[in-house]
Amino acid sequence: MAVISFWNDGKKVVGQTVAMAAIATYLGINNNYKILLFDTKQNSLTFKECFWAPTSSKIEFRDKGKTDLGSGRSGLTQAILSNKTSPEIITNYTKVVFKNKLEVLMDKELTDEEYNKQRTLIKEMVKMANKYYDLVLVDLMGDIEDSMVSAVLENSNLIVMTLSQSLRILNSYMELKKEKKLIGTDKKVVMLGRYDEKSKYNIKNVERHIGEKDIYGIPYNTQFFEACNEGDVAEYFIKFRKVRPSDPNYIFTEAIKEMSEGLVEKIKNLQMQMYE
């Protein structure tokens, strides 16, 4: 159905990947979408830590007879280079969170040479994934002028620009807008990571500062971030699927719900506009 790319320029840690894990898990539990979390970074352990307990030293990917080609993103790279490709082949190299609902495509110890070879094919991987999954959530970081970053953004149906509540970061973003270096300004929303409502840079003030309306804030939540470190993100959302407003987890889970449903609604509206 759609590719949603979460992107930041890498200049400041903003909690993007864990927010993606939360959003994908919420959607996987509450909808019938087939979802892929696509990690484009070199040796990131965040998705692994979010969904699988640290006692497991090895991530077991599907093989389905493809063990000769490797596993994870590396296996998919080899399959593409060997001309053994079709949209459904991607699922052979993923790790399953919820069967037929949520999968993760990631990688493990990669040399610079291996990663650079992968980067030339990530655009193709994303396009293939979009033909098989209902939603492909891409975790993307790097300079807007990086060819891989720009290629993925250009092929995204929706871009989530991840910012922090920092005047320097907000001004840097505005400078990109001024210089017209941003891609897909008509298909973009903003996410404030590790959001603090008490900051002077709250959503209302940021809206005025950057002149935009589609802004979401994902607050820090201690219990959720502990779950991220213990491989319990799926269990967290199952446990707190329904919480009362008095519960300490309510503000966080409601923020995830609001953004998850908002992204799906935005995708639907953008797709309707294409046919008008």
N, C-alpha and C positions, 0 to 999 in steps of 0.2 A: 504493500500500500504506500509506504513512504519511508524515506531516509531522514532521520532527525540527527543532525550533527551538533554535538555540544563542543564548543570551541573556546579556548583561551590562548593568549599569546605566550604563556609560560613564564611571565615576569613575576607572578606572585601566586602562591598556593591558595586556591579558592574552594577546595572541597568539591570539585566538579565530578570526579569519578564516583565518589560515594553517593552523591546526589543522584547520579545516573542509576546506580545500583538500586537505590530506594525507589525511584520512579519506575524502573523496569519491573521490580518486584511487585509494586502496587498494581501495575497494569496486568501483570501475569496472574495475580490472584483474583482481580476483580473484572477481568474481561476475557474474551475468547480469542484474543490475538495471539499469533505466533510471533514471538519477539526474539531478536538477536541483539545482544550487547557486543559491540565490535570494538576491541581495544587496538588502537593503531600505534601505541607507544612501544619503545624498544624492549625494555625489560621491566614492565610494571607488574607488581604483585597485588595491586589493590583489589581487582575483581576476585582473584583467588582468595585473598584474605576475607573478603566480604561473604563469600558463599561456601567456603570449604575450611574446616577446622585446621589450625596450624599443626596438629599432630600428624596430618597426612603430608608427607614430604614429596609425594608424587601426584601429579594431576593425571588421571586416566582419561584420555580422549576416546571417542568412538574410533573404531577401526574399520569394521565392515569389509575386511579384505584389503584395506588400503595401508596396512602397516609398512609396506615397502616404500611408501611415499612420505612417511613421517606423520606427525600429528600437529594439531593446532594450526596457527597461521602459517607455520613453516611447511606443514603437509599440504595445505591448500596452495601455497606458492609453487611447490614442486608439481602438483597436479596441473596447475595452469601452464607451467613451462613444458609439461609433458603432453599438452593438448588433451588431457583427460578431464574435461570440464563440462558441467551443466549446473544450472542453479541449485538443484537439490544436492549436489555433491558437497556443498559447504557444511551441511549438517554432519557429515562424516568426521569433521575435524573440530567439532565443538564440544564443550562440556555442558551437560544438562543440569539446569536448576529445577525446572518444572517440566516434566515430560510433555512434549508437543505444545509448550507454551512459552518457555523461556530458556534460551541457550546463550553461551558465552564463547566468543572466538577470541583467543588471546595467544600468548606465546611465552616461552621460557628462555633460558640463557641464550642470548643471541650475540654473536660478534657484530662489530660495526659493518663488516662486509655482508653478512647474512641479512642484517636489517636493511641496509641500503638496497639490496636486491629486492626485498619485499616491498619497500616503499614505492618502487616503480609500478607495482601491481595492485596497490591498495585501492586505487580508483576502480579498477576492474572488479576486485573482490566486492566492493560496496555495491556496484551495479548488479552483479550476480546475486548478491544477498537480497536485494530489493525485489527480485523476481520470485524468490522463494518464501520470504518472511513477510508478515503483514507490517511490522515495524522494525526498522534497523536503527538502533541507537549507537552512533559512532562517537567514541571518546577521542577527541582531537586536540592537539596542543602544538603550537609553533607559530612562527612569523607568518603573516598573511601573504608575504611574497614567496614563501616556500612553495614549490611546485606541487608537492603532494597535498599540502594543506589547502591551497587554492582549488585544486582539482576536485577534492572531496566536497568542499563547500559549494562549488558550482553545480555539483551533481546531487545536492541535498534538496529535499522538499521543504525543509524547515531548518533554520539555524538558531541554536540557543547560544547567545553570546554570554559567556560566564565572566562576571566582574566581581570585584570586592568593594566593600564600603570604604574606599580609599580615594581621596581627592586626586592623587596622582594617577591612579588607574582610571578613574572616571574621565579625567582630562585627556589622558592618552587615548582613550576610546573616542572622545569627541574630536580629537585631532585626526584620527583615522577617518571619521565621517567627513570632516572638513576637506581632507585631501582626496576624498572619494575612493579610498582604498578598500572599503568594506565590500564584500560580495553578498548579493542577495538581500539588500536592505528592505525589500518588499516582502520577504519571507523570514523575518527574524523576530525573536523575542529575547529579552535579557533576563538572566538569572543572577541574583546576588548570592554568592556562596557564603556559608557560615554567617548568615544574616542575624543582625542584632537590631531589633525594633527600637531600642533605646538610643541608638546612634543618631547623630545629627544627619547622617546620610541614610535615612530610612527611605522606604519606597516612594512616598509622596515627594520628598525633597529631591530624590534622584530623578524622578519623573520630570520635575521642573528643571533640574540642572542639565539633563541630556536631551530634554524635549521629546520624550517617548512615553508610551502608555503601557505597552506589553512588558511589564516587569514583575518578576516573581522573586520572593525571598525564601531561601531554605535555611532555617535556623540551626544552630548547633544543638544537639541533644546528646547528653552524656550516655544514656542507655543505648541509643542507636549506634554511637561511635564505638562503644564497647562491643556491640554485636558485629560491627565491621572488622574488629580485630580478632574476633573469635569464630568467624565463619557462620554467624547466626543471623544474617540479614533476613533471609527467608522466614526463619522462625520468629523473628521480631515482628514482621508484618502480619503473620498469622496470629500471633498472640495479641497484638494490639489492633486488630482489624476493626474492632468497635470499642472505643474508649469514651468515657465521659469527659466533659469539659474540665472537670476538676483533676483529671489524671495528668501527671507531669509530661506524659507523652502526647497529649492531645494537640498542642500547638504544632509540634513537628509533623505528626501524621496528617493533620489537616492541611498543612502547607504542601506536603507531598501529594495529597489528594487533589488539591486545587491546581497545582501545576500539571500533574499527570493528565487530568481531565481537560485542562486548558490547552495543552499541547495537541491532544487528539482533536479537540474542537477547532483549533487553528488549522490543523492539517485538512480537516473536512471543508472548512471555509475556503482555503486556498484552492483546493481541488474543484470546488463548485465554481469558483471564479474563472477557472480555466475553460469551463464549458459554457460560460455566459456569452 
